Amino acid sequence: MGSQYFPARSMLFHKEPSGVTYRVPALIYIPRSSCFLAFCEERLTPADSQAHLLVMRKGNFYKNYVEWKDMEVLSTARLEGYRSMNPCPVYDEFTGTVFLFFISVLGHTSESYQLITGKNVTRLCYVSSSDQGDTWSSVTDLTKRLIGDTIKEWATFAVGPGHGTQLKSGRLIIPAYAYHIDCRNCFGRKCKTSSHSFCFYSDTHGKVWHFGEALSTPESVECQMVSVDQENGVNILYCNARSVSGCRVQAVSFDNGAVFHDGQLVHKLVEPKYGCHGSVIGFPAPFYQLKQSQHFLRRLRSIYTPFAVSMSPGLRSPQNFLPPTWVVYTHPTCSKARRDLGVYLSLLPRDPDSWSGPWIIYEGPSAYSDLAYVELMSTDGSVAPVFACLFENGDTCHNADLKRVLSARTEVSAAHNRMSCIWTGGHATPVLCAGVSSESEHVVATGAEGGELTLWSHDGLPVSKLHISADDDVTCIAFSPSTPSMLYASHGQSVSVLDTRNLKAAVTELTDVGEEEINWLSVNESGGLLAVADDSGAVRVVDLQLEKVIRTLRKHDNICSSVTFRPHRPQSLVSAGLDMQVLLWNLPKVRPQWTYSLQDSQEDDAHPQKAGQMFNPPLAHCIDVASCGNVFACAAEDGCIHLLRVSEDSRLKERGMFKAHCQGASQAHFISFLSHPYWLATGGNDGLVALWDLSEDALVANERKRKSHKKRQKARTKTASQGSDKNQKQQMSGAEAGSASSSLETQGKTVPKLSFNHGEKVNWVCPAVLKGKPSLLVADQSSSPSVYSLDGL
């Protein structure tokens, strides 16, 4: 027995050295006893045909942690000679009974064999518990009594997997799907089937069961269902199902599951090639007692925090008001593979276009998941919604462990609505990047998915729009420092050169300047060179007069995510990548001057992550350089901002770091137009945007001291450059020498001067002066950028 503290990830079921694997999760929360029941299949190998038994772990939920009991085999949940699969639990709040439905499949008979032959060898079974999972009844086989002769029309069928639900009327709902035999050949050996989702239901607290009519079109398989109260007071049963159409299928029933209307494709909820199971769960919409702004519904705050939760009071419903149901959905977010598990939200579930997100909660191979909803009560009586997710992850989607994670509350930020301005009408797709020119008019540009590019006025009105690519997203935009009207926009492996004074078409196209998709652009101060960072890990330098690549710098072992030229040094640039490396380059040479691993900072940290805890390795996402040219800030996946300082001859002098975000830090940009050049704006996957004053940081203080004494130190620097490295180090000031070793030790003391609970994953942060006021332009997963005012700092 062990304790896993809320809300950190807990590994509940782990693949064993013998090859025994645990797959197909199911999770329910029982409010009456404040406990979780987590179920899954125990398989002899990862193959479906090698499923064996069902296992369970019970977790008692205390104020701030969950204490998990040891895993136990559900010995009664089986039929002799059959394998148990697809756990589907449902809790009857009226009687306190837990029903665990599952299917039993004869021996090692595969699903494909049943589909080809039409020989159905699957049974519908359940066990029940009246003591919250401590003991279980003997197995009940419902197949003949419930399905009857209809079983002859099904090649095979299954339930869930994952949790069932109970309606307000008391009806118990078990989601299910069946492969209907559409036709057989004359020999009866092969058949054509179509898959359809439906539900089993009981109005007698499990004594008598029925099944409803299935979705007719499009085809659908594994599914989950949610009871949804709509804003007009009408209740519907919402079904979200897996498909092989490249996206999810949804359908609604107005008679509690007896009949489902034709399904709809939900294009925002992508599926990998063969689909994957996903989970949905509903919860009452949170309402502030404060007056709601016009952006209230659109700006739901749903923040996943893997290490900390701060409960926010004020989520109360107005008196005598029945709040509508909002729906949360988890599923792999990649359309090419089962990976990067994300959370989506719908405020209007009937609308297939209402889904927002995703917010990634696990990066890497991940597959099936199941959600549970928990209401935590604050001391003032307000409710803090919390979601638990049990999901598969592993080196491959079929080599899975099962983890459980609690994600933080859903919160609406009234402060955000007061402090930000939303720019609308410029894009129809999520905004990925933003930029501002250095000219007096400060032209603002944003790029988005689907090749969209928009120029904005300072009032937030779109001035010009252009579709620069039909196939690729606009991943980065950069203005020329020497010609402020010249704009560079990357899409795919190419860069469009545009004149903002006439945005009808590109001035020229720099085709295939990237070896793979381009992630970042940077133009040097003279405006003659363009640096391109791409997925191949290379940095390519383009001569803008010759319009061709003149240097290819290869040193990153993974995606090169960011590159920038250093101010005052037009031949020097710094790059960072997902190989956790920062490299400094001098263009006459093709080898980096030095390489720094961000993992070194974790090794020097007083509390480094252990190997088994590397949930957030320091993958570098963004790097920027202060106007002095010698201080670098790198935003990384470990949530930290890594600081580096170089000497006048570009040698690495000092390094430091501070924790900026509880999830990955995606953006870090120095601001040149405030009181000093060491203000830093950051954004993260936790939905926070923060402003930091680094002027008192030991690393930055040494740079400021060096600059303030530059004239006096000039002679010393010249003398020192003729000596050895040892002599140079001895001539460093006492404060400098001390800070080189202490900069990492002081991490955690840096606190933001200002922070905004933006709520959605931050794609880009762009410092800008708008209408004479210092501001931050923020792009997220929505199609509308936000502007935060820094006026008054």
Buried (B, 14 or more C-beta within 10 A) or exposed (E): EEEBEBBBBBEBBBBEEEEBBBBBBBBBBBEEBBBBBBBBBBBBBBEBBBBBBBBBBBBBBEEEBBBBBEBEEBEBBBBEEBBBBBBBBBBBEEEBBBBBBBBBBBEEBBBEBBBBBBBBBBBBBBBBBBEBBEEBBEBBBBBEEBBEEEBEBBBBBBBBBBBBBBBEEBBBBBBBBBBBBEEBEEEEEEBEBBBBBBBBBBBEBBEEBBBBBBBBEBBBBBBBBBBBBBEEEEBBBBBBBBBBBEBBBBBBBEEBBBEBEEBBBBEBBBBBEEBBBBBBBBBBBBBBEEEEBEBBBEBBBBBBBBEEBEBBEBBBBEEEEEBBBBBBBBBBBBEEBBBBBBBBBBBBBBEBEBBBBBBBBBBEBBBBBBBBBBEBEBEEEBBBBBBBBBBBBBEEBBBBBBBBBBBBBBBBBBEBBEBBBBBBEBBEBBBBBBBBBEEEEBBBBBBBBBBBBBBBBBEBEBBBBBEBBEEBBBBBBBBBBBBBBBBBBBBBBBBBBBBBEEBEEBEEBBEEBBBBBBBBBBBBBEBBBBBBBBBBBBBBBBEBEEBEBEBEBBBBEBBBBBBBBBBEBBBBBBBBBBBBBBBBBBBEEEEBBEBBEBBBBBEBBEEEBEEEEEBBBBBBBBBBBBBBBBBBBBBBBBBBBBBBBBBBEBEBBBBBBBEBBBBBBBBBBBBBEBEBBBBBBBBBBBBBBBBBBBBEBBBBBBBBBBEEEEEEBEEEBEEBEEEEEEEBBEBBEEEBBEBBEEBBBBBEEBEBEBBBBBBBBBBBBBBBBBEEEBBBBBBBBBBBBBBBBBEEE
